Amino acid sequence: MIRIGIIEDDPQYVEQFTGYIKKYAEESGEKFDIKIFSDGIDLVSDYNASYDILFMDIQMKLLDGMSTAKSIRKMDKDVIIIFVTNLPQFAIQGYEVEAMNYVLKPVNFFAFSQELLHAIKKLKSKTTFYLNIMQESKMIRLDVSRIFYIESQGHTILYHTEDGTFSNRDTLKNLEQKLTGKYFSRCNNCYLVNLRHVEKVDRNTVTVAGVMLQTSRPKRKNFINELAIYVGGEKG
């Protein structure tokens, strides 16, 4: 199931784009879950980082498409954004928010379906695995390959990543299960380490992205073995 958001304040275009997606689904066999937003503020105020593709108008009353996209990128770096607009001069600004493309209104089915096809191909070419976590009452999506290590502090989990540190309520045991096969290993009861980012291992410590973490005696042997398997397999 591919989740699509349509952010458009003109009901006629909403009806048209929805119809195009349904027609594409009938012809291709793809399955879609479509949600409609009449303004950018509606999407941003309750954003759930589980959308795959966003078709977004640029001119909207409360929050324009470009500002909406900038806010979305702070929460979700991977959702595919396609601007649908009658203002081609905004196309260059799309690079600022890593938009995949823009389509000029009025839009015919062929042009729309081609953009949808390209977006789906890009989506299916990704092998990224994500963790969805709550952050300040919003759902954000973390690319696990960008996580350095995960730290447990009581009932709080800290995700130390290339994009900063995030926190939520969870357990390392639960995360360890979710990340099975994703090259994470415990170096002690408090840290779940991304083996991609290990820089150095000493007798009682492991250095991850410049941070020295303690290894415990019960966890050390298994950690070293899993690291050796990872390095030996030259995983990316």
trRosetta pair geometry for C-beta under 8 A, 3 or more apart (Angstrom, degrees):
i j d omega theta_ij theta_ji phi_ij phi_ji
1 31 5.0 -58 -104 106 64 111
1 32 7.1 132 -163 -117 69 15
1 33 5.4 40 172 -19 115 108
2 30 6.3 -8 11 174 127 115
2 31 6.9 144 16 86 76 57
2 32 5.2 -35 70 -107 89 69
2 33 7.3 -176 84 23 39 73
2 52 5.1 -86 -162 53 78 152
2 53 6.8 21 166 8 110 112
2 120 6.7 -47 -103 -111 161 96
2 123 6.9 73 -126 126 116 166
3 32 7.6 137 -100 -163 21 64
3 33 4.8 -24 -108 68 69 106
3 35 7.5 6 -172 2 91 106
3 50 5.9 32 52 126 166 82
3 51 4.9 -122 113 -125 110 50
3 52 5.0 125 54 3 72 90
3 53 7.6 167 92 30 52 68
4 21 6.4 -153 68 -129 162 150
4 32 5.6 -8 6 -165 118 114
4 33 7.1 161 24 78 69 51
4 34 5.1 -18 72 -107 101 70
4 35 7.4 174 91 26 53 66
4 51 7.0 82 -124 -158 15 97
4 52 6.8 -46 -72 61 57 90
4 53 4.9 -18 -112 72 82 98
4 54 7.5 160 -162 -89 59 31
4 55 6.9 20 -178 -2 107 99
5 34 7.9 148 -95 -158 25 55
5 35 5.3 -25 -110 70 72 94
5 36 7.9 156 -160 -93 60 19
5 37 6.3 12 -176 0 104 114
5 43 6.4 93 172 -121 144 123
5 51 4.8 -28 -15 -129 113 148
5 53 7.4 -173 29 96 66 52
5 54 4.6 -13 66 -113 104 79
5 55 7.3 -170 93 31 55 63
5 56 7.9 22 106 -70 98 86
6 14 6.1 129 126 -130 135 76
6 17 5.4 149 -129 103 139 139
6 18 6.8 -93 -7 -64 164 80
6 34 6.5 14 -7 -169 109 101
6 35 7.4 -178 25 87 72 44
6 36 5.2 -21 68 -112 102 66
6 37 7.0 175 88 29 50 70
6 54 7.9 170 -83 -159 25 56
6 55 5.1 -9 -114 65 70 105
7 37 4.6 -17 -109 73 74 109
7 39 7.4 -2 -168 145 92 8
7 40 5.9 60 -179 -87 137 60
7 42 7.9 174 -129 63 94 100
7 43 5.5 -40 -97 -36 125 142
7 54 6.4 13 -3 -175 112 102
7 55 7.1 -179 27 90 68 54
7 56 4.4 8 56 -120 116 75
7 57 6.0 -131 109 23 76 79
7 60 7.4 -55 153 -63 98 151
7 65 6.8 142 104 -109 126 90
7 68 6.6 -180 161 140 163 164
8 13 5.0 -121 175 98 142 116
8 14 5.0 179 85 -72 121 80
8 17 6.8 138 -7 14 159 145
8 36 7.5 -63 45 -154 89 89
8 37 7.8 107 21 75 50 62
8 38 7.3 -46 85 -126 44 43
8 55 7.4 -12 -41 113 114 96
8 56 7.7 -165 -59 -144 71 31
8 57 4.6 112 -110 -27 65 122
8 84 7.2 -21 -89 73 116 125
9 38 5.2 76 -112 -179 64 72
9 39 5.9 45 -82 -77 109 70
9 57 6.3 -112 10 66 79 158
9 59 8.0 -95 35 107 124 69
9 60 5.0 142 -25 -126 129 86
9 61 6.4 130 -124 -6 164 94
10 13 4.3 63 84 13 109 108
10 14 6.8 -180 90 -14 55 84
10 57 7.4 134 10 -93 95 155
11 14 5.3 -52 -146 34 36 117
11 15 6.3 37 156 -19 68 103
12 15 5.9 -54 -152 37 30 110
12 16 6.3 30 150 -19 64 108
13 16 5.4 -53 -143 39 36 114
13 17 6.0 31 160 -17 70 106
13 57 7.4 95 103 -76 153 123
13 84 7.4 160 180 124 133 134
13 105 7.2 -43 -108 -118 131 129
13 107 8.0 76 -141 27 98 112
14 17 6.2 -56 -142 39 25 104
14 18 6.2 25 158 -17 61 112
14 36 5.7 56 -153 -139 124 129
14 38 7.9 -33 -69 -98 145 74
15 18 5.9 -57 -144 39 26 112
15 19 6.3 28 156 -20 62 110
16 19 5.7 -61 -153 36 28 112
16 20 6.4 30 151 -22 65 105
16 107 7.3 136 131 67 131 99
17 20 5.5 -49 -148 32 35 115
17 21 6.5 34 154 -19 65 102
17 55 6.0 -173 -165 106 145 155
17 84 7.3 -102 -90 -44 135 178
17 107 7.6 39 -85 73 85 140
17 112 6.9 -160 -124 -146 72 144
18 21 5.9 -54 -151 34 31 110
18 22 6.5 29 152 -16 65 107
18 34 6.1 126 -125 149 88 161
18 36 7.4 -29 -71 -75 123 117
19 22 5.7 -56 -146 38 32 110
19 23 6.2 33 154 -20 66 107
20 23 5.7 -56 -148 37 30 112
20 24 6.3 32 153 -20 65 105
20 107 7.8 -37 -59 117 161 116
20 109 5.4 -173 -122 -123 99 77
20 112 4.6 -14 177 110 156 148
20 113 6.6 -138 -179 -60 103 80
20 116 7.7 177 135 -28 108 145
21 24 5.6 -52 -148 35 32 112
21 25 6.4 37 150 -24 63 104
21 32 5.6 -99 167 85 116 169
21 34 6.0 124 97 -80 157 136
21 116 7.0 172 -108 -114 74 152
22 25 5.5 -50 -149 32 33 116
22 26 6.6 35 152 -20 63 102
22 32 7.9 -121 -83 53 50 128
23 26 5.7 -52 -152 33 33 112
23 27 6.5 22 154 -11 65 110
23 109 6.6 -40 87 -144 150 129
23 113 7.8 -76 96 -82 104 120
24 27 5.9 -64 -148 43 31 106
24 28 5.7 0 165 4 70 120
24 30 6.9 -17 129 48 92 120
24 112 8.0 -121 -50 116 129 96
24 113 5.2 173 -94 -122 114 96
24 116 5.6 -22 -142 100 171 154
24 117 8.0 -143 -152 -57 128 79
25 28 6.4 -69 -128 50 22 92
25 29 7.5 -141 -177 43 54 1
25 30 5.4 -102 -120 74 66 76
25 31 6.7 73 -146 -105 115 30
25 32 5.5 -110 -81 8 127 108
30 120 6.7 -72 -110 -126 155 151
35 51 7.8 -102 41 -98 119 113
37 40 7.4 82 131 -95 128 22
37 42 4.4 180 -158 89 100 116
37 43 4.5 34 -158 -57 174 91
38 42 6.1 67 46 2 67 152
39 42 5.1 104 63 -4 76 101
39 43 7.8 -148 99 0 47 84
39 60 5.0 147 -135 170 72 129
39 61 6.1 -59 -113 49 125 87
39 62 4.8 49 176 37 143 110
39 63 6.2 102 160 39 95 82
40 43 5.7 -58 -157 36 43 109
40 44 6.1 31 154 -14 76 111
40 56 7.5 56 -94 -156 96 114
40 60 5.3 149 -9 67 94 150
40 62 6.9 -153 53 83 81 85
40 63 3.5 -114 81 97 111 100
40 64 6.4 -1 -1 82 148 11
40 65 6.1 -168 -73 -90 128 38
40 67 6.5 110 126 80 159 88
40 68 3.1 -118 -152 -75 124 130
40 71 7.9 119 164 37 111 129
41 44 5.9 -58 -139 43 33 106
41 45 5.8 33 165 -25 68 113
41 62 4.4 -48 -9 111 133 129
41 63 4.2 132 -53 2 79 123
41 68 7.7 -105 -49 -96 38 102
42 45 6.3 -52 -137 32 22 110
42 46 7.3 -30 175 29 54 101
43 46 7.6 -107 -165 57 19 69
43 47 6.0 46 156 -87 67 88
43 54 7.8 78 -154 -136 153 130
43 68 6.1 58 65 -162 125 122
43 72 7.2 -20 131 -77 119 115
44 47 5.6 -16 -138 -40 30 115
44 63 6.5 -67 12 114 136 167
44 68 5.8 -135 -46 -138 115 76
44 71 4.7 18 -126 110 128 146
44 72 6.8 -108 -98 -61 83 75
46 138 8.0 -167 -148 -114 29 85
47 71 7.8 180 -31 127 151 103
47 72 6.4 -177 -130 -113 152 78
47 75 5.7 112 105 85 140 161
47 76 7.3 -134 160 -9 128 122
47 138 5.9 27 65 -156 86 115
47 139 7.2 -134 113 55 66 79
48 51 7.3 110 85 -26 76 85
48 138 7.9 -148 -87 -166 44 69
48 139 4.6 32 -139 47 63 132
49 75 5.6 -144 -73 144 117 99
49 76 4.2 177 -131 -82 103 115
49 79 7.3 -131 -151 -43 72 119
49 132 6.1 -180 78 -127 100 96
49 138 7.9 77 -22 153 99 90
49 139 5.0 -144 21 118 83 87
49 140 5.1 67 -12 -142 151 27
49 141 3.8 -148 139 -23 130 97
50 132 6.5 6 -75 -103 93 147
50 139 6.9 -10 -26 120 93 143
50 141 7.3 149 -74 -71 47 122
51 54 5.9 59 136 -61 142 89
51 76 7.5 64 51 160 90 169
51 79 5.2 41 89 -131 92 131
52 79 6.7 180 -165 -135 13 75
52 80 6.5 5 152 22 61 102
52 119 7.9 118 135 154 95 109
52 123 5.5 39 -177 -127 118 139
53 79 7.2 178 -86 -176 18 81
53 80 4.7 -22 -109 71 70 107
53 82 6.9 3 -172 4 97 109
53 116 7.5 79 168 -130 167 70
53 119 5.0 68 -111 160 130 143
53 120 7.9 -42 -51 -66 142 63
53 123 7.1 -68 -54 -63 101 135
54 69 8.0 173 96 -102 142 86
54 72 7.3 -41 -9 -165 168 170
54 79 5.8 50 -11 148 108 120
54 80 7.0 176 23 89 68 54
54 81 5.0 -14 65 -111 107 66
54 82 7.0 174 88 29 55 66
55 82 5.3 -23 -108 74 64 101
55 84 5.4 25 179 -16 94 124
56 65 4.6 136 146 -143 108 113
56 68 6.5 -162 -158 87 138 133
56 69 6.6 155 94 -65 167 102
56 81 6.1 -19 11 -161 128 92
56 82 7.0 148 21 77 76 47
56 83 5.6 -45 76 -107 87 57
56 84 6.8 155 70 21 31 80
57 60 5.8 112 95 -56 112 99
57 65 5.5 -153 100 -62 43 127
57 83 7.7 82 -135 -160 12 71
57 84 5.9 -45 -84 74 57 86
57 85 6.4 122 -153 -86 54 74
58 64 6.0 17 171 -180 58 97
58 65 3.8 -90 -111 36 42 130
58 66 6.2 33 -145 -30 92 85
58 83 5.7 35 -56 -161 100 118
58 85 4.2 17 7 -100 116 133
58 87 5.8 -101 72 48 143 122
58 90 5.3 109 -142 90 162 169
59 64 6.4 -24 -116 -130 30 98
59 65 7.3 -26 -10 -4 26 105
59 85 7.0 115 -2 -136 87 99
59 86 8.0 -38 10 42 128 89
59 87 6.8 109 -36 -11 110 134
60 63 6.3 -7 90 73 120 46
60 64 5.5 165 41 -109 80 42
60 65 6.4 112 -2 -42 110 72
60 68 7.6 33 39 -29 140 134
63 67 5.4 -118 -172 90 84 119
63 68 5.3 109 131 -67 109 90
63 71 7.9 -20 179 5 140 143
64 67 5.1 86 60 16 78 103
64 68 6.8 -139 100 -9 37 94
65 68 5.3 -55 -143 37 31 116
65 69 6.2 33 158 -22 67 104
65 83 6.0 110 144 -125 147 100
65 85 7.2 -128 34 -74 157 120
65 90 8.0 83 74 153 117 153
66 69 5.8 -51 -148 34 30 111
66 70 6.6 32 152 -20 62 103
66 90 6.6 -125 -60 -164 124 122
66 93 5.7 -14 -123 133 134 133
66 94 7.9 -109 -109 -83 91 54
66 96 7.7 42 -161 67 103 124
66 97 6.9 -174 -152 -15 64 140
67 70 5.7 -51 -150 33 34 113
67 71 6.6 32 153 -16 65 104
68 71 5.9 -60 -155 37 31 109
68 72 6.3 30 151 -20 67 108
69 72 5.5 -53 -145 36 33 114
69 73 6.3 38 156 -25 65 103
69 81 5.5 81 -127 -152 116 161
69 83 7.9 -48 -55 -74 145 102
69 94 7.9 -26 121 -132 172 64
69 97 3.9 60 136 173 120 164
69 99 6.7 -28 -151 -69 154 103
70 73 5.9 -51 -150 29 30 113
70 74 7.3 35 150 -24 58 98
70 96 7.3 -17 -88 124 98 110
70 97 5.7 -102 -73 -92 57 116
71 74 5.9 -51 -164 22 37 113
71 75 7.4 12 149 1 64 106
72 75 6.0 -74 -160 47 39 99
72 76 5.6 -41 170 49 80 101
72 79 6.7 -73 161 56 123 133
72 81 7.3 134 87 -79 144 129
72 97 7.7 63 62 -167 99 123
73 76 7.0 -84 -114 70 25 56
73 77 6.2 58 -160 -102 71 57
73 97 5.4 -144 -41 -148 138 83
73 98 7.0 122 -113 31 128 105
75 135 7.8 -175 -129 64 92 125
75 138 6.2 -75 -125 138 138 133
75 139 7.9 81 178 92 122 49
75 140 4.7 -124 -162 -110 78 92
75 141 7.6 76 149 17 71 75
76 79 4.7 32 135 -7 128 111
76 140 6.7 -154 -63 -147 69 66
76 141 5.3 50 -117 30 85 111
77 98 7.7 36 -167 52 70 152
77 141 7.9 -135 29 80 69 98
77 143 7.2 -60 62 -20 119 121
77 163 7.7 -147 -34 -84 141 153
78 126 7.5 92 -167 -136 123 160
78 128 6.8 -132 -124 81 152 156
78 130 7.4 -133 39 -79 154 133
78 141 6.6 -88 36 101 115 134
78 143 6.7 126 -46 -67 133 111
80 100 5.2 8 -164 -27 93 136
80 119 4.8 144 132 -148 156 103
80 122 6.3 119 -96 88 138 130
80 123 6.5 -83 -20 -68 138 96
81 94 7.7 -166 108 -157 113 97
81 97 6.3 -34 65 123 160 111
81 98 7.2 103 35 93 115 66
81 99 4.4 -80 96 -117 104 75
81 100 6.3 159 66 4 51 81
82 99 6.7 125 -100 -173 27 97
82 100 5.5 -38 -79 59 79 104
82 101 5.5 0 -128 64 90 78
82 102 6.8 160 -173 -99 63 36
82 103 6.5 30 164 -7 108 103
82 115 5.5 109 -149 169 153 129
82 119 6.4 -75 -40 -72 130 134
83 90 7.0 -125 158 108 160 116
83 91 7.5 -163 68 -106 137 59
83 94 5.8 -118 -2 -99 134 124
83 99 5.6 0 -17 -162 100 154
83 101 7.6 -138 36 109 74 43
83 102 3.9 -18 70 -114 100 95
83 103 7.3 -178 94 25 54 62
84 102 7.2 -180 -76 -163 27 68
84 103 4.9 -13 -112 65 73 100
84 105 6.4 79 164 -56 83 94
84 107 6.3 -43 -151 -44 113 145
85 88 7.5 168 98 -65 105 38
85 90 6.1 -36 111 54 167 129
85 102 6.1 -29 29 -171 104 118
85 103 7.7 128 24 73 57 52
85 104 6.9 -44 80 -116 58 48
85 105 6.4 -100 138 -2 14 101
86 104 6.5 77 -115 -164 44 75
86 105 4.3 -59 -65 58 87 106
86 106 8.0 17 -90 -41 106 46
87 90 4.9 51 111 -1 107 111
88 91 5.5 -12 -173 -22 61 117
88 102 7.5 152 -125 107 59 135
88 104 6.1 -12 -72 -94 98 116
89 92 7.7 -38 176 16 47 99
90 93 5.1 -52 -167 37 66 118
90 94 6.9 86 137 -40 76 88
90 102 7.4 156 91 -119 89 164
91 94 5.6 -39 -169 5 41 120
91 102 5.0 -132 -113 33 87 144
92 95 6.3 -34 -179 7 50 110
93 96 5.5 -33 -174 12 60 118
93 97 7.7 27 144 5 74 98
94 97 6.4 -72 -160 49 45 90
94 99 3.6 -69 -173 42 103 131
94 101 7.8 43 149 -162 157 10
94 102 5.7 -142 -58 -44 157 115
95 98 7.1 30 -166 -82 39 36
95 99 7.2 -78 -63 35 27 84
99 102 6.6 38 133 -57 140 85
100 115 7.9 130 104 -163 118 92
100 118 7.2 165 158 116 131 113
100 119 6.2 129 86 -97 169 87
100 122 6.8 -155 -123 21 138 168
101 115 5.9 -140 76 -129 135 107
101 118 7.3 47 -5 88 143 144
103 107 5.4 45 144 -108 123 123
103 111 5.8 134 -148 144 116 113
103 112 6.6 77 -165 -93 166 62
103 115 5.6 -77 -60 -42 126 156
104 107 7.2 159 87 -79 43 78
107 111 5.5 -127 -158 81 80 120
107 112 5.1 84 156 -59 122 104
108 111 5.3 90 58 12 76 101
108 112 7.0 -150 94 -3 36 94
109 112 5.7 -63 -145 43 31 109
109 113 5.7 28 161 -20 70 112
110 113 5.9 -59 -142 39 25 107
110 114 6.4 28 157 -23 62 106
111 114 5.9 -55 -151 31 28 112
111 115 6.8 25 154 -14 62 105
112 115 6.0 -59 -157 36 32 108
112 116 6.3 30 150 -17 67 109
113 116 5.4 -53 -145 39 35 114
113 117 6.1 43 153 -25 66 103
114 117 5.6 -49 -146 33 31 115
114 118 6.5 30 155 -17 63 104
115 118 5.8 -53 -148 37 32 109
115 119 6.3 33 153 -20 65 107
116 119 5.7 -55 -147 37 31 113
116 120 6.3 30 155 -19 65 106
117 120 5.9 -57 -148 35 29 108
117 121 6.4 29 154 -18 64 106
118 121 5.7 -53 -149 36 32 112
118 122 6.4 31 153 -18 65 105
119 122 5.7 -55 -150 37 31 111
119 123 6.2 35 150 -23 65 108
120 123 5.4 -52 -146 35 33 116
120 124 6.2 25 158 -14 66 108
121 124 6.1 -60 -144 41 27 104
121 125 6.3 30 155 -25 63 109
122 125 5.8 -57 -148 31 30 112
122 126 7.2 39 153 -32 60 97
123 126 6.2 -53 -167 13 33 112
128 143 5.4 -47 -168 -135 125 100
128 144 7.8 158 -175 31 76 78
128 145 6.7 -93 -132 4 86 119
129 143 7.8 107 72 -155 46 55
129 144 5.0 -20 88 21 94 126
129 145 7.7 112 45 -30 80 85
129 182 5.8 -107 67 -112 154 127
130 141 4.7 -10 -171 -173 137 99
130 142 6.3 141 -159 70 74 45
130 143 6.1 -43 -100 -92 78 44
130 144 6.8 -167 -109 -21 23 85
131 141 7.4 153 76 -157 40 52
131 142 4.7 -16 59 59 92 104
131 144 6.0 92 -16 -73 99 94
131 147 7.8 31 18 -47 130 143
131 159 7.7 -168 79 -106 142 150
131 175 7.7 13 -121 -133 144 97
131 178 6.9 82 -106 136 103 142
131 179 8.0 -26 -69 -71 120 98
132 139 5.5 5 -177 -173 104 108
132 140 7.3 168 -150 83 59 33
132 141 5.5 -26 -97 -100 72 71
132 142 7.8 -177 -82 18 23 75
133 139 7.3 158 82 -148 26 61
133 140 6.2 -23 65 61 76 81
133 142 6.4 15 9 -6 112 117
133 159 7.1 -176 2 -12 165 145
133 166 6.4 124 85 136 142 130
133 168 4.5 -154 -174 -11 112 151
133 170 7.7 -81 -122 -26 108 135
134 137 7.0 1 -174 -111 103 16
134 138 7.1 143 -155 73 61 29
134 139 6.0 -42 -96 -92 57 60
134 140 7.9 112 -136 16 13 76
134 168 5.3 120 57 -125 76 126
135 138 5.7 -37 71 69 74 81
135 139 7.6 106 22 -130 78 14
135 140 4.7 -9 20 6 129 121
135 166 5.6 -54 -100 -155 128 112
135 167 7.7 113 -115 56 84 52
135 168 6.8 -82 -73 -67 64 105
140 166 7.0 -123 73 -137 137 152
142 146 7.0 -134 -176 68 79 104
142 147 6.3 59 158 -61 124 108
142 159 6.1 -53 -122 159 167 158
142 161 6.4 -128 -150 -84 115 156
142 166 6.8 -146 -76 44 131 149
143 146 4.5 62 82 9 100 111
143 147 7.7 -168 95 -22 54 81
144 147 5.3 -40 -156 13 50 119
144 179 6.6 167 -149 -119 146 106
144 182 5.6 -16 127 174 151 141
144 184 7.8 -81 179 -48 120 123
144 194 7.3 171 164 -108 79 123
145 194 7.6 131 -144 -163 32 140
145 196 6.4 15 -153 28 74 170
146 161 5.1 49 127 -167 89 103
146 162 4.3 -87 -167 22 97 113
146 163 6.4 35 149 -8 136 97
147 150 6.5 6 172 -55 131 88
147 159 5.7 -68 -127 -169 112 97
147 160 7.1 96 -165 73 70 52
147 161 4.9 -49 -103 -97 53 90
147 194 5.3 147 95 -47 81 139
148 160 4.7 -55 57 108 110 98
148 161 6.3 -173 -1 -102 81 28
148 162 7.2 130 -43 -49 93 62
148 193 8.0 -39 148 -147 59 66
148 194 5.9 -136 -170 34 18 119
148 197 4.9 -110 -135 110 67 166
148 208 5.3 130 171 146 97 108
148 209 4.1 -60 -130 2 134 143
148 211 7.2 86 145 28 142 123
149 160 5.4 7 57 52 70 116
149 191 5.4 -3 171 -166 128 101
149 192 6.5 160 -167 80 74 48
149 193 4.7 -23 -112 -111 107 59
149 194 6.1 -134 -77 7 52 79
149 197 7.4 -126 -42 75 79 129
149 208 5.0 73 -35 114 123 159
149 209 7.7 -150 -6 21 94 113
149 211 7.5 -120 25 75 130 130
149 213 6.7 -139 173 -53 177 155
150 157 6.2 -6 -177 -173 103 104
150 158 7.1 160 -161 82 53 52
150 159 5.6 -17 -110 -106 83 63
150 160 7.3 -164 -86 20 32 77
150 172 6.8 155 112 -115 115 87
150 175 5.9 -116 128 135 165 159
150 184 7.5 16 13 -155 115 137
150 191 7.1 144 75 -156 51 50
150 192 4.3 -9 57 58 104 103
151 157 7.2 149 78 -161 49 54
151 158 4.3 -13 61 60 102 104
151 160 6.5 54 -9 -19 109 109
151 190 6.1 11 -154 157 73 88
151 191 5.8 -15 -102 -100 68 72
152 156 7.6 142 -160 82 49 50
152 157 6.0 -26 -102 -105 62 70
152 158 7.8 -157 -69 21 17 78
152 171 7.2 30 -119 -153 127 48
152 172 4.7 -71 -53 -38 133 114
152 189 7.4 -75 57 138 134 68
152 190 5.1 -134 54 -146 89 58
152 191 7.6 -133 14 -61 81 33
152 192 8.0 72 -27 -10 98 95
153 156 4.8 -22 72 71 92 99
153 157 7.7 170 27 -89 72 21
153 158 6.3 42 0 -14 113 111
153 190 7.7 52 -71 -154 53 107
155 169 5.8 2 148 -141 95 91
155 171 7.9 -44 -139 -79 59 76
156 167 5.6 1 -177 -171 106 117
156 168 7.6 165 -151 90 67 18
156 169 6.5 -54 -103 -96 52 58
157 167 6.5 159 82 -151 51 63
157 168 5.9 -18 58 65 99 65
157 169 7.1 121 11 -143 92 11
157 170 4.5 -26 -7 55 142 95
157 171 7.4 -131 -62 -69 119 10
157 172 7.2 158 -110 -65 110 65
157 175 6.8 135 -140 -38 152 144
158 165 5.8 -7 -172 -171 101 109
158 166 7.5 151 -156 78 52 39
158 167 5.1 -24 -99 -95 63 91
159 165 6.7 157 78 -156 54 54
159 166 4.6 -12 55 60 109 90
159 167 7.1 -169 14 -77 76 37
159 168 8.0 13 -12 13 111 91
160 165 5.4 -15 -104 -104 60 90
160 209 7.4 -173 133 61 116 142
160 211 7.4 -32 155 15 161 159
161 164 6.4 0 65 58 90 39
161 165 7.1 158 22 -91 74 36
161 166 6.8 6 9 7 122 101
170 174 5.6 -118 -179 69 95 130
170 175 6.0 84 135 -47 131 104
171 174 4.6 95 62 5 88 101
171 175 7.0 -161 93 -2 47 86
172 175 5.6 -59 -144 44 36 109
172 176 5.9 45 154 -30 69 105
172 186 7.2 84 163 -98 131 117
172 189 7.6 151 58 177 156 54
172 190 7.6 -164 -50 -147 154 21
172 192 5.4 171 -150 -37 103 119
173 176 5.7 -50 -146 30 27 115
173 177 6.9 28 153 -17 59 103
174 177 5.9 -57 -159 33 32 111
174 178 6.6 29 148 -17 66 107
175 178 5.4 -52 -145 38 38 113
175 179 5.9 17 160 -4 71 114
175 184 8.0 -74 139 121 95 159
175 192 6.1 -169 104 33 121 169
176 179 6.2 -67 -139 49 25 98
176 180 7.2 59 151 -61 58 76
176 184 7.0 -143 -123 105 61 119
176 186 6.8 -19 -103 -45 130 109
176 192 6.0 -144 -80 -115 84 137
177 180 6.0 -17 -163 -29 35 111
179 182 4.4 -89 -168 47 75 125
179 184 4.4 8 136 28 137 138
179 192 7.2 117 54 162 151 136
183 194 6.7 54 109 -161 90 63
183 195 4.5 -104 170 41 95 112
183 196 6.1 80 117 -36 137 86
183 230 5.4 101 -139 -120 107 127
183 235 5.9 -168 -82 103 145 151
184 192 5.3 28 170 165 118 99
184 193 6.6 161 -156 78 68 38
184 194 5.7 -35 -99 -94 81 52
184 195 6.8 -154 -94 -11 26 85
185 192 7.3 173 87 -157 16 64
185 193 5.8 -28 66 59 68 90
185 195 6.0 51 10 -59 107 107
185 222 7.1 -163 -167 126 117 88
185 223 5.1 144 136 -125 124 69
185 226 4.3 154 -90 89 149 149
185 227 6.8 -117 44 -51 152 76
186 189 7.2 31 -175 -93 130 25
186 191 6.7 132 -149 87 63 58
186 192 5.5 -38 -87 -101 70 65
186 193 7.2 132 -116 9 18 84
186 219 5.1 -91 115 -149 96 136
186 222 7.7 22 63 92 86 118
186 223 6.6 -103 88 -81 48 105
187 191 5.2 -19 47 85 96 115
187 193 5.3 44 -20 -16 109 131
187 206 5.2 -121 -119 19 155 135
187 213 5.7 99 77 115 146 121
187 214 7.3 158 125 99 112 42
187 215 4.5 -82 178 -106 99 79
187 216 7.2 128 142 12 58 72
187 219 5.8 124 176 119 22 129
187 220 7.3 40 -160 -96 68 57
187 223 4.9 78 -104 -122 62 158
188 191 5.7 50 48 31 82 94
188 213 7.5 -154 15 157 110 101
188 214 5.8 10 -22 100 151 86
188 215 6.0 -176 -48 -145 95 30
188 216 3.8 105 -117 -14 94 107
188 219 5.3 -170 -94 37 37 146
189 216 6.7 24 -11 -6 79 156
189 219 7.4 -163 -45 -39 55 139
191 213 5.1 76 -90 -170 177 143
191 214 7.9 144 7 58 135 65
193 197 7.6 -134 -180 65 84 94
193 198 6.5 61 157 -73 128 100
193 206 6.5 -13 -108 105 165 145
193 208 5.6 -140 -143 -81 108 149
193 213 6.9 -169 -83 61 121 157
193 223 7.4 56 39 -147 129 116
194 197 4.9 49 88 17 103 107
194 198 7.9 -161 95 -33 55 76
194 208 7.3 117 51 -156 76 127
195 198 5.6 -27 -153 -7 49 118
195 226 6.7 -125 -79 129 142 96
195 227 5.6 -172 -136 -111 113 69
195 230 4.3 -11 140 145 148 178
195 231 7.9 -122 167 -44 115 74
195 235 7.8 54 95 65 118 126
196 230 7.9 -117 -64 173 51 134
196 235 7.4 -94 -87 102 87 99
196 236 7.7 30 -120 156 117 32
197 208 5.2 65 113 -162 102 85
197 209 5.0 -13 173 -45 125 93
198 201 6.8 10 177 -52 122 96
198 206 6.0 -47 -136 -180 104 113
198 207 7.3 104 -163 76 60 56
198 208 5.8 -41 -99 -96 52 80
198 227 6.1 -35 47 -132 170 122
199 207 4.6 -61 66 103 101 103
199 208 6.7 166 7 -102 89 24
199 209 7.2 159 -23 -46 120 23
199 210 7.3 46 10 -54 156 41
200 206 7.2 169 90 -158 54 48
200 207 4.0 22 50 35 95 120
201 205 7.6 -177 -152 97 45 52
201 206 5.0 -11 -108 -110 75 81
201 207 7.6 -137 -66 19 36 74
201 215 7.8 38 -151 -34 92 148
201 224 7.0 127 176 -107 158 89
201 227 6.9 115 -54 121 149 170
202 205 4.8 16 53 54 107 86
202 206 7.5 -161 27 -76 66 37
202 207 7.8 61 -7 -22 97 96
204 214 6.4 -19 153 -147 88 74
204 215 5.8 -159 -171 51 40 86
205 212 4.9 0 -179 -173 137 97
205 213 6.4 145 -158 73 77 39
205 214 5.9 -49 -102 -103 74 39
205 215 6.2 -173 -97 0 16 90
206 212 7.6 154 78 -153 32 54
206 213 5.3 -23 63 63 82 95
206 215 5.6 83 -18 -53 98 111
206 223 7.4 -109 -49 153 149 138
207 210 6.9 -1 -180 -122 101 11
207 211 6.8 157 -155 75 61 34
207 212 5.2 -28 -97 -94 78 66
207 213 7.6 163 -94 16 26 74
208 211 5.5 -30 68 62 75 89
208 213 6.0 5 12 -1 112 121
215 219 6.5 -136 -168 86 77 99
215 220 4.7 87 152 -97 119 93
215 223 6.3 -138 -139 60 119 157
216 219 4.7 64 62 25 94 103
216 220 6.4 -147 83 -37 40 87
217 220 5.8 -39 -133 6 26 120
219 222 6.1 -73 -164 50 51 104
219 223 5.4 51 147 -29 84 115
220 223 5.6 -62 -145 38 28 113
220 224 6.2 25 161 -18 67 107
221 224 6.0 -56 -148 36 27 108
221 225 6.4 26 154 -18 63 109
222 225 5.6 -55 -147 37 32 113
222 226 6.2 29 157 -16 67 107
223 226 6.0 -59 -147 39 27 106
223 227 6.2 28 154 -19 64 109
224 227 5.7 -55 -145 38 30 113
224 228 6.3 33 154 -22 64 106
225 228 5.7 -54 -149 34 29 112
225 229 6.5 29 153 -18 64 104
226 229 5.7 -50 -147 36 34 112
226 230 6.3 37 152 -21 64 106
227 230 5.6 -54 -148 37 32 114
227 231 6.2 26 156 -14 67 107
228 231 5.9 -55 -141 41 29 106
228 232 5.9 29 158 -19 64 113
229 232 5.8 -58 -142 41 25 112
229 233 6.2 17 160 -13 62 111
230 233 6.1 -66 -150 40 24 103
230 235 5.5 -69 -161 26 74 121
231 234 7.2 26 179 -73 37 48
